[in-house]
Amino acid sequence: MSGAVGREAVFPTRQSLGLMKGKLKGAEIGHSLLKRKSEALTKRFRDITRRIDEAKRKMGRVMQIAAFSLAEVSYAVGGDIGYQVQESAKQARFRVRAKQENVSGVFLPHFESYTEDSINDFGLTGLGKGGQQVQRCRETYARAVETLVELASLQTAFVILDEVIKVVNRRVNAIEHVIIPRTENTIKYINSELDELDREEFYRLKKVSNKKQRDVAAADLEIQASREREAQKQLTGAADKETPDAPDVLGEQEDTDVIF
Amino acid sequence: MAGAVAYKDRQFLAVIGDEDSVTGLLLAGIGHVTDPPEAQRNFLVVDAKTENSTIEKAFQTFTQERNDIAVLLINQHIAERIRYIVDSYSEAFPAVLEIPSKDHPYDPEKDSVLKRVRRLFGE
């Protein structure tokens, strides 16, 4: 495991140990935050998925009703109005406005439908007959389109959330399975190296102190030896003083001339 | 945020559908024709004679070239004809929505988004 994850290329110093510890702490905090974000998003995602499922079913029903009302129109008008409608479409009366909603830092768009009441391209449609049906059909379809817009915003949110959740989960996993073990490995490595250094240092100090002790002992011996010699000398010196044949420096013998 | 700019001026819906669906949706007032020259409609009527390449082209135009479209509605049986494009389309904007048509009842199994939903929940 540790071999697969590896460690970071750092020098095993106390400073980088501190850095790594900070990094590990940061990674742990980041991991828990991201995990929570992912959970919040997933909750939202499930909610949206459920609503999409419902909305899709609702859409099926609504579109069926709308299609039926269109059939009523064709029956009442007594002909195909498709061509006329297509040609008279000029300006969109039904428009959407995009808003955004913030879910744990992710902006989800939300479409809101609104109608421009001043625009009416189909004033003449159904003028001859079936005007009422046309009117009803328009209302039915407008409601259907509202459902569709709602569904579209759910679906967009779904796509975006899906993407974001994937990214967040990838990050969570990367931190959990790569960054944290690697940092822990690095810390372990630095610790072991530092311990090794400590042991080396200790051994060296021991060696040094041993050497010092030896030196001191040797010096002591020397001093003692020299003292003993001194004592010996003094002893012999004292004995010498008694001897009468010591030369009398102040005596009457001639000093030898000193020639430079 | 960049995302806000991307959908700020998307305010129209576009349709690719059979005649009835398009007529109905146009009656609801979603039809829009841009100012000439280069007047562009935001709807395409597809019948049995329409080539697949025309549908593809319209799909590409609505999803990629035009940036004022928020939602693209496409009849499911038409989406079925260009399924490979619809399935590979994964952008958030515009949202592609498969809708049922009069002659073709809605089949949730074929919907590209519902398929993803199913796959995610392992059903």
Interface residues (C-beta under 8 A of the other chain):
Chain A: T49 I52 D53 K56 R57 M59 G60 M63 Q64 A66 A67 S69 L70 A71 D80 I81 G82 V85 Q86 A89 K90 Q91 A92 R93 F94 R95 V96 R97 A98 Q100 F107 P109 F111 T115 I119 D121 F122 T125 V134 C137 R138 Y141 A142 A144 V145 L148 V149 L151 A152 S153 Q155 T156 F158 V159 I160 D162 E163
Chain B: M1 G3 A4 Y7 K8 R10 Q11 F12 L13 E19 D20 S21 V22 T23 G24 L25 L26 L27 A28 G29 I30 G31 H32 V33 R41 N42 F43 V45 A70 V71 L73 S90 E91 A92 F93 A95 L97 I99 P100 S101 K102 P105 Y106 P108 D111 V113 L114 R116 V117 L120 F121
